[in-house]
Amino acid sequence: MALGVLTPGLLSQEGADIGTALMEDPSVKAALDAAQRFEPQTLEDQIRLCEIPAPPFQEGRRAEALRRTFEESGLENVRIDEVGNVLGERPGQSRRPHLVFSAHLDTVFPEGTNVKVAREGTSLKGPGIADDCRGLAVVIGVIRALNHAKIRTPGTITFVGTVGEEGLGDLRGVKNLFERSLSDAIDRFVSVDGTGPAITHIAVGSYRYRVKYKGSGGHSYGAFGMANPIHALGRAIGKIAEFQVQKDPKTTFNVGRIGGGTSVNSIAHEAWMEVDLRSADKDSLQALEDSFRKVIGQALTEENERWANRGKLSLIAELSGLRPPGRTAESLFR
């Protein structure tokens, strides 16, 4: 699909027809042959990029390496945008239709992780070697294959390495493409992530929250009888754990991190948790968020009332990530 979505003569075809036409197109055949032939070089690109650390919010070094590769591959208008995405254009016969072909730069592993890639037989092992250094290598491989086959597409392809896919990145790289860098100029968008052959056409949406219960704190004995932020947090987690959610569309919740307190014999000044809520269905996700916001408020009220509002607690719920759900019709790629 990446090699042929903008190939001359194929733009008017959809679904299964375009798949058949792609495999019969001489230029696409030449590009696919080149991709196979250059696979050893693609693997070397994968290893090279993987061994450059790119933890969340620290993608800069890997971005610079990709920028140089884009320039060496002959892309035009190569640049790094204001949030750290790397972009390079392969002009077509005209600007539109415009395809963005991307992979993400960041890995989930924290700063200080050993990123050396090990070869074990035919396997490569290393932090982020698949997610998403394989995607980045495929992006480079597609450029190489298109160049080798001398394909001039009707529209322009912009190749991108995006930031902010993992953790609390909140898709800030892709969001910036649609809202600023390439605003109103994207006709098609393909993201390569991981090693699997499947096409993902359903985007799972999520809300991510950091919740804090705050109070005055005190000594566990001398100040006993005050509302306790950790107790409030426990009440909230207990309520969240009892949520009943749908299996289809799959809807999930998770309290991923908690913290608070300074010692065993003190009432904490604050306690916090980070929560992940997900669903592929917009209404299901909204209902889950509504339930979540309701129970964290109930936990606050219950803890304050338990101690007659002595050392009354407050609640702060910060939205740290919002990824809207969505889907692409299967007919467009089957």
C-alpha positions as CSV (number, residue, x, y, z in Angstrom):
1,M,0.0,0.0,0.0
2,A,2.8,2.5,0.9
3,L,4.5,1.9,-2.4
4,G,1.4,2.1,-4.5
5,V,-1.2,4.4,-2.9
6,L,-0.1,7.3,-5.0
7,T,1.2,5.4,-8.1
8,P,-0.1,6.7,-11.4
9,G,-3.2,4.9,-12.7
10,L,-4.3,3.6,-9.3
11,L,-5.9,6.7,-7.7
12,S,-9.4,5.9,-8.9
13,Q,-9.4,2.3,-7.6
14,E,-10.5,1.1,-4.2
15,G,-10.5,-2.0,-2.0
16,A,-9.6,-5.3,-3.5
17,D,-9.2,-3.8,-7.0
18,I,-6.3,-1.6,-5.9
19,G,-4.5,-4.6,-4.3
20,T,-4.6,-6.5,-7.6
21,A,-3.6,-3.5,-9.6
22,L,-0.7,-2.8,-7.3
23,M,0.8,-6.2,-7.7
24,E,0.6,-6.0,-11.5
25,D,2.1,-2.5,-11.8
26,P,5.7,-2.8,-13.1
27,S,7.0,0.1,-11.1
28,V,5.5,-1.3,-7.9
29,K,7.0,-4.7,-8.7
30,A,10.4,-3.0,-9.1
31,A,10.1,-1.2,-5.8
32,L,9.0,-4.4,-4.0
33,D,12.0,-6.3,-5.5
34,A,14.3,-3.5,-4.4
35,A,12.8,-3.5,-0.9
36,Q,13.7,-7.2,-0.6
37,R,17.1,-6.8,-2.1
38,F,17.9,-3.9,0.3
39,E,16.5,-5.6,3.4
40,P,20.0,-6.2,4.9
41,Q,20.6,-2.4,4.7
42,T,17.2,-1.8,6.2
43,L,18.1,-4.0,9.1
44,E,21.3,-2.1,9.7
45,D,19.2,1.2,9.7
46,Q,17.0,-0.4,12.3
47,I,19.9,-1.4,14.5
48,R,21.6,2.0,14.1
49,L,18.6,4.0,15.1
50,C,17.7,1.6,18.0
51,E,21.1,2.1,19.5
52,I,20.5,5.9,19.8
53,P,18.5,6.4,23.0
54,A,15.1,8.0,22.6
55,P,13.1,7.8,25.8
56,P,9.8,9.8,26.1
57,F,10.3,13.5,25.7
58,Q,14.0,13.0,24.8
59,E,13.9,12.0,21.1
60,G,16.3,14.7,19.9
61,R,19.4,12.6,19.2
62,R,17.5,10.0,17.2
63,A,15.6,12.7,15.4
64,E,18.8,14.3,14.3
65,A,20.1,10.9,12.9
66,L,16.9,10.5,11.0
67,R,17.1,14.0,9.6
68,R,20.5,13.3,8.2
69,T,19.3,10.0,6.7
70,F,16.4,11.9,5.0
71,E,18.8,14.4,3.5
72,E,21.1,11.6,2.3
73,S,18.1,9.8,0.7
74,G,17.3,12.9,-1.4
75,L,14.2,14.1,0.3
76,E,13.4,17.8,0.0
77,N,12.5,20.4,2.6
78,V,13.9,18.2,5.3
79,R,13.3,19.8,8.7
80,I,12.5,19.3,12.4
81,D,9.3,21.0,13.4
82,E,8.6,22.9,16.6
83,V,7.7,19.8,18.7
84,G,10.5,17.6,17.3
85,N,9.0,15.7,14.4
86,V,11.4,15.0,11.5
87,L,9.8,15.7,8.1
88,G,11.1,15.2,4.6
89,E,9.2,15.5,1.3
90,R,9.4,13.4,-1.9
91,P,7.6,15.6,-4.4
92,G,5.2,14.1,-6.9
93,Q,3.8,15.5,-10.1
94,S,1.7,17.9,-7.9
95,R,1.3,18.6,-4.2
96,R,-2.0,16.7,-3.9
97,P,-3.0,14.1,-3.1
98,H,-0.7,14.3,-0.2
99,L,0.4,11.1,1.7
100,V,2.1,11.2,5.1
101,F,4.1,8.0,5.8
102,S,5.3,7.9,9.4
103,A,6.8,6.0,12.3
104,H,7.4,7.2,15.8
105,L,10.9,8.1,17.2
106,D,10.3,7.5,20.9
107,T,10.5,4.3,22.9
108,V,8.8,3.4,26.1
109,F,12.1,2.7,27.9
110,P,13.4,5.3,30.4
111,E,16.6,7.2,30.3
112,G,19.7,5.1,31.1
113,T,18.4,1.9,29.6
114,N,21.1,-0.1,27.8
115,V,20.1,0.2,24.1
116,K,22.7,-2.1,22.6
117,V,21.2,-4.5,20.1
118,A,22.1,-8.2,20.4
119,R,22.0,-10.6,17.5
120,E,20.8,-14.1,18.4
121,G,20.7,-16.2,15.3
122,T,18.2,-14.6,13.0
123,S,16.7,-12.5,15.9
124,L,17.5,-9.0,16.9
125,K,16.9,-8.1,20.6
126,G,17.0,-4.6,22.1
127,P,14.8,-2.0,23.8
128,G,12.5,-0.6,21.1
129,I,14.0,-2.7,18.3
130,A,10.5,-3.5,17.0
131,D,8.5,-0.6,18.6
132,D,9.2,1.4,16.7
133,C,12.7,1.2,15.2
134,R,11.4,-1.3,12.7
135,G,8.8,1.3,11.7
136,L,11.6,3.9,11.2
137,A,13.6,1.5,9.2
138,V,10.6,0.7,7.0
139,V,10.1,4.4,6.3
140,I,13.8,4.6,5.2
141,G,13.4,1.4,3.2
142,V,10.3,2.7,1.3
143,I,12.2,5.9,0.3
144,R,15.1,3.7,-0.9
145,A,12.7,1.4,-2.9
146,L,10.8,4.3,-4.5
147,N,14.0,5.9,-5.5
148,H,15.4,2.7,-7.0
149,A,12.3,2.1,-9.0
150,K,12.3,5.7,-10.1
151,I,8.6,6.1,-9.2
152,R,7.3,9.6,-9.6
153,T,4.0,9.7,-7.8
154,P,1.1,12.0,-8.8
155,G,1.1,13.5,-5.3
156,T,3.7,14.3,-2.8
157,I,4.7,12.0,0.0
158,T,6.0,13.4,3.3
159,F,8.0,11.0,5.3
160,V,7.9,11.7,9.1
161,G,9.4,10.5,12.3
162,T,7.0,11.6,15.0
163,V,7.5,12.3,18.7
164,G,5.3,11.7,21.7
165,E,3.7,8.3,20.9
166,E,4.7,6.5,24.1
167,G,3.8,7.1,27.7
168,L,2.5,10.6,28.5
169,G,3.5,11.9,25.0
170,D,-0.2,12.2,24.2
171,L,0.5,11.8,20.4
172,R,1.8,15.4,20.5
173,G,3.8,14.8,17.3
174,V,0.9,13.5,15.2
175,K,-1.4,16.1,16.7
176,N,1.1,18.8,15.6
177,L,1.1,17.5,12.1
178,F,-2.6,17.9,11.7
179,E,-3.0,21.1,13.7
180,R,0.1,23.0,12.6
181,S,3.0,21.5,10.5
182,L,0.8,20.1,7.8
183,S,-2.6,21.6,8.7
184,D,-5.3,21.0,6.1
185,A,-2.8,19.4,3.8
186,I,-3.1,15.6,4.7
187,D,-5.1,13.5,2.3
188,R,-3.9,10.1,3.5
189,F,-1.9,9.0,6.6
190,V,-0.1,5.7,7.2
191,S,1.8,4.9,10.4
192,V,4.1,1.9,10.6
193,D,4.4,0.6,14.1
194,G,6.0,-2.7,15.1
195,T,6.6,-5.8,13.0
196,G,3.2,-7.4,12.4
197,P,1.7,-7.7,9.0
198,A,-1.8,-6.7,10.0
199,I,-3.5,-3.4,9.1
200,T,-4.9,-1.6,12.1
201,H,-7.9,0.5,11.1
202,I,-9.4,1.1,14.6
203,A,-7.9,3.7,16.9
204,V,-8.3,3.0,20.6
205,G,-9.1,6.2,22.4
206,S,-7.9,7.0,25.9
207,Y,-8.1,9.4,28.8
208,R,-5.2,9.6,31.1
209,Y,-5.5,11.3,34.5
210,R,-3.2,12.3,37.3
211,V,-5.4,12.5,40.4
212,K,-4.2,14.1,43.7
213,Y,-5.9,14.2,47.1
214,K,-4.4,17.0,49.3
215,G,-4.7,17.8,53.0
216,S,-2.9,19.4,55.9
217,G,-1.2,16.2,57.1
218,G,0.1,15.5,60.6
219,H,1.4,13.0,63.0
220,S,-0.3,9.6,62.9
221,Y,-0.9,9.6,66.6
222,G,-1.0,13.3,67.6
223,A,-3.1,14.4,64.6
224,F,-5.3,11.2,64.5
225,G,-8.8,12.0,63.4
226,M,-7.9,14.1,60.4
227,A,-8.9,13.2,56.8
228,N,-6.1,11.2,55.2
229,P,-5.3,11.7,51.5
230,I,-4.0,8.1,51.2
231,H,-7.2,6.8,52.6
232,A,-9.2,8.8,50.1
233,L,-7.0,7.5,47.3
234,G,-7.7,3.9,48.6
235,R,-11.4,4.6,48.5
236,A,-11.2,5.8,45.0
237,I,-9.1,2.9,43.8
238,G,-11.5,0.5,45.4
239,K,-14.4,2.0,43.5
240,I,-12.5,2.0,40.2
241,A,-11.6,-1.7,40.7
242,E,-15.4,-2.5,40.8
243,F,-16.2,-0.9,37.4
244,Q,-18.1,-3.2,35.1
245,V,-17.1,-2.5,31.5
246,Q,-18.0,-3.9,28.1
247,K,-16.1,-6.6,26.3
248,D,-17.3,-5.4,22.9
249,P,-16.3,-2.8,22.2
250,K,-13.4,-3.5,24.4
251,T,-13.2,-1.0,27.2
252,T,-10.5,-1.0,29.9
253,F,-9.3,0.9,33.0
254,N,-6.1,0.8,34.9
255,V,-4.5,2.5,37.9
256,G,-1.0,2.4,36.8
257,R,1.0,4.4,39.4
258,I,0.3,5.6,42.9
259,G,2.3,7.6,45.4
260,G,2.2,9.7,48.6
261,G,3.3,10.0,52.1
262,T,6.7,10.5,53.8
263,S,6.8,8.0,56.6
264,V,4.9,5.2,58.3
265,N,4.0,7.4,61.3
266,S,2.6,10.5,59.5
267,I,-0.6,11.4,57.8
268,A,0.3,12.3,54.3
269,H,-0.1,15.8,52.9
270,E,-1.0,14.3,49.5
271,A,-1.5,11.1,47.6
272,W,-1.7,10.6,43.9
273,M,-2.5,8.1,41.2
274,E,-2.2,7.9,37.4
275,V,-5.1,6.3,35.6
276,D,-5.6,5.1,32.1
277,L,-9.1,4.7,30.6
278,R,-9.5,3.2,27.1
279,S,-12.1,2.2,24.5
280,A,-12.4,2.0,20.8
281,D,-15.9,3.4,21.1
282,K,-16.4,7.1,21.7
283,D,-19.6,6.7,23.8
284,S,-18.2,3.9,25.9
285,L,-15.1,5.9,26.6
286,Q,-17.1,8.9,27.6
287,A,-19.3,6.8,29.9
288,L,-16.2,5.3,31.6
289,E,-14.7,8.8,32.1
290,D,-18.0,10.0,33.6
291,S,-18.0,7.1,36.0
292,F,-14.3,7.7,36.9
293,R,-14.9,11.4,37.7
294,K,-17.9,10.5,39.8
295,V,-16.2,8.0,42.0
296,I,-13.1,10.1,42.7
297,G,-15.4,12.8,43.9
298,Q,-17.3,10.3,46.0
299,A,-14.1,9.1,47.6
300,L,-13.3,12.7,48.6
301,T,-16.7,13.3,50.1
302,E,-16.6,10.0,52.0
303,E,-13.2,10.6,53.5
304,N,-14.0,14.1,54.6
305,E,-17.3,13.1,56.1
306,R,-15.7,10.1,57.9
307,W,-13.7,12.6,59.9
308,A,-16.3,15.4,60.1
309,N,-14.3,17.5,57.7
310,R,-11.3,17.8,60.1
311,G,-8.3,18.5,58.0
312,K,-10.6,18.7,55.0
313,L,-9.1,17.3,51.8
314,S,-9.2,18.7,48.3
315,L,-9.1,17.0,44.9
316,I,-7.2,17.8,41.8
317,A,-7.8,15.8,38.6
318,E,-5.4,16.7,35.8
319,L,-6.0,15.4,32.3
320,S,-2.6,14.3,31.2
321,G,-3.5,12.6,27.9
322,L,-6.5,12.6,25.5
323,R,-6.5,10.3,22.4
324,P,-9.8,10.3,20.5
325,P,-11.1,6.9,19.2
326,G,-11.8,6.4,15.5
327,R,-11.9,4.0,12.7
328,T,-11.3,3.7,8.9
329,A,-13.7,1.7,6.8
330,E,-12.4,-1.8,6.0
331,S,-13.5,-1.4,2.4
332,L,-10.6,1.1,1.8
333,F,-7.9,-1.5,2.3
334,R,-9.4,-5.0,1.7
